[in-house]
Amino acid sequence: MKTRSVLPAASIGLVVIAAIALSSVVWASAQSLQPSTEGQKDKSQIRPPSFTSEMLNKPGAFAPDDNRAAPDAPSAPAQTFSYYQVSGPELQPRTTTNVQVYNANGCIYMSTGTGTGLLTGAGMHIPDGSTIKYIRLYYNDTNASAGVDAFLTRYSPGTATSDLVSTGSTAAFSGGFGFVVSSEITEVVNNASYAYMLYGWPDTNASSLQVCGIRVAYYAPVTFNVALPVVHKQYPTVR
């Protein structure tokens, strides 16, 4: 007769704890902050996108940062995305040597400058307690040897800067207008401790690389407002 060995309860507990610890390490690695270099963004930090405009040609394709209109979509407000979006002209040159040029349809590019081709200046104003999940970059890229990037950066004012997520068109892409959605993140907005900034970053100063807008998809914080009737207490009349 075969016997089946049974792990002691203490051993099972250790296995469970180890599994939880391992999953925590993997999650922390996936959500790790990237150091931000103020003078030059590091393109090696850019993660593969979760969706690109070219994927719309596939049957049933749906960008992960869009609210679904399907019957099975979540209906509660807390389960649908809210959006914060800036157009290209809202972004300002970071250095005084760069000249911003408006093209059309909300797209801008850098024409001259001795510094980087960075377009910045869009302070992000999202409600405290919101959960950021994606950023989406709209671009016009006709340059087959360079690309356009976007960064969401978090500042501890005066002390530290970290890039939360980044995305961009590939250097080989030259198809013109398009968009790209970043990989998924989970950042709970803390406006008391941090400031947040959106960056559009063309690789070169040229009309072939244009920033047309950046969108942030986030879950707004859930608030409950309960209205109760006003009760007036009746005091006995003193005679």
N, C-alpha and C positions, 0 to 999 in steps of 0.2 A: 504494500500500500504506500503510495507516494505521499509525502508530507509537504506542506507548503509553508515556507518560512514567512514570518510576519515581522516587519520592522517595528521596533519599540516606538511608542508615541513620541518620545524625546527625539529619536532619529528622524521621524517624519516631520516634526516641527523644524529641525535644522535644515532639512531639504527645502521645505517651503520658504523659510527665511532666506536661504541662499538664492532660490529662484526669484524672489521679490527683489533682492539686492541686485541681481544680474540685470533684471528688466529695468531697474531704476538707473543703472549705469548706462544701458543702451539708450534710454529715453533722454538722459542728461546729455549724452554725446550728440544725439540728433538735435537737441535744442541749445547746444552750446553757443555762446556768443562769440562773434568774430571781432578781434581788435580792429578799430577803425583808424586808418592813417589819414590825418587831416589834409595832408598835402597831395596824396595820391591814393586812389582806391586800388586795392589788390584784386585783379580779375580772377586770381586763383581761388578767391573766396566764393565766387558765384556758383551756386548749386544748380543742378539740372532743373529746368522748369517742370511744373506739373501739367502744363497745358500751353499750347501755342495756337495761333489763329489758323495755321495750316491743318490742325486736327479737326476743324469744323467741317471739313469735306468728308469725314468718315461718318457713316450712318450711326445715329444714336449718340454722337459725341456731345458732351456737355461739360463746360468748364466748371471746375470745382468751386470757383468763387462766385457763381451765379445762383440766384434764388430759383429753385425749380418751380415750373408751372404745372408739373405733372400731378395727377390726382393723389399720388402717395406722398406728396411733399408735406413736410411739417407745417402745421397751420398756426402754431403758437408764435407770437412775435419774438419770443426769446430764441426760437429755433431757426429764424431766417436772418440772412445777412442784412446789415446796414452798410452804407457805403460813404466813404469820404474820398472825394475826387478833386484833383487840381488839374487845370489845363496847362499846356506848355507856357503861355505867356505869364502865368503866375510864378514861374520859376525865374530866379534872378541870377545873373553872373556872380560867381563867388569872388573873383578878383577884378580889380578896376581895369586891368589890361585887356579883358575879354569884352567883346562886343556881341550882344544878343541880337539876332535878326529874326523877325517874324516872317514865316513863309505863307501858310494858309491853313484853314481848318484847325486852328489851335496848335500848330506845330512851330517850333522855334529851333534855331541852331546857332552855333558859335562861329563867327566868321574870322575873327582875328584874336590874337592874344598870345603872350609868351608863357602863360601858365597853363594849367590843365583845362580841358574842355568841359569843366564841371558846370552844371546848371543847378542852382540850389536856391534856398530862400523860402521854401514852403513849409512853414511851421505847421505841424499836424495837430489839429484840435479835435480830439475824439473824447467822448464822455469818460470820466473816471470809472474804472471797473469794467470797461469793455474788454473783450477778448479778441485780439487781432489774429487773423488766420492766414491771409494772403495779401500780397501786393500784385497789382497788374500794371505793366508798362505798355503804353501805346506809343508807337514809333513810326517813323518813315525812314527806312534803311535801304539805300540803293548802292551801298558800298560793299563790294565782295571781299574786302580784306580787313574790315573793321566792323564794330558793332555798337549798339546803344545799350546802356545798362541803367538799372534803377536800384537804389538802396533805401532801406528804412533803418535809420540810425537813432540810437537812444543815448541821451546825454545825462550824465550826472554833472550838473553845471559846475564848471571850473575844476573838475577832478578827473573825470573819465568819459570815454566815448566808446560805444560798441555798436557794430552793425548787427541788427537782428535778423535781417534776411536781405537777399539780393537776387536779381534776375536780369535777363537781357537777351537781345537777339544774338545769334551766333555770328562770328566773324565772316563766315562764308555766305551768310544770307544776304540777298540783295533784291528781294522781291517787292520792296516798297512799303506801303502801309501794312501794319500788322500789330499784333499784341502778343504778349507772353505773360503767363501767370507763374508766380514764384512757387517754390515748394511750400508745404504747409508748416506753419509755426503756431505756437501758443504763447502769446504775450498778453498778460493782463495789464491794462493801462494803469499806470500809477502817476497821475499828474502832480501829486504832492512831492514826489522824489525825483522825477525825471522830466525831461523835455524830449520831444520826438521830432525828427526832421526827415523829409523826403528829398532824395537826391536823384536828378536825372544826369546821366554821365555818358555823353558820346565819346568814343575813343579818340576822335580827331575833330578839329575845328573846320567843319566843311558842311555845305548844304546837303551832302549825301547822307548825313547822319542827323536826324531830327528827333527831338523829344516832343510828343504830342499830348502827353498827359500821364498821370500816375493815379491809380485807384487803390484804395485800401478796403478790403472786405473784413468786417468785424461783427461780432455778436454784441449787441448793445446790452448793458446791464439790466437785469430784471428788477423792476420796482413794483411794489404792491401798495396800493392806496385803498384803505378801507374807510368808508364813510359811516360813522355811527351817529345815531340820533342824539341830539342834545337833551339831556335829562335835567330838569330843574327840580331841585329838592324843595319840598314843601315843609316849612317850619311851622310848628304850632303857634297860634296867636297867644301872646302873654296878656293876661287880664289882671 
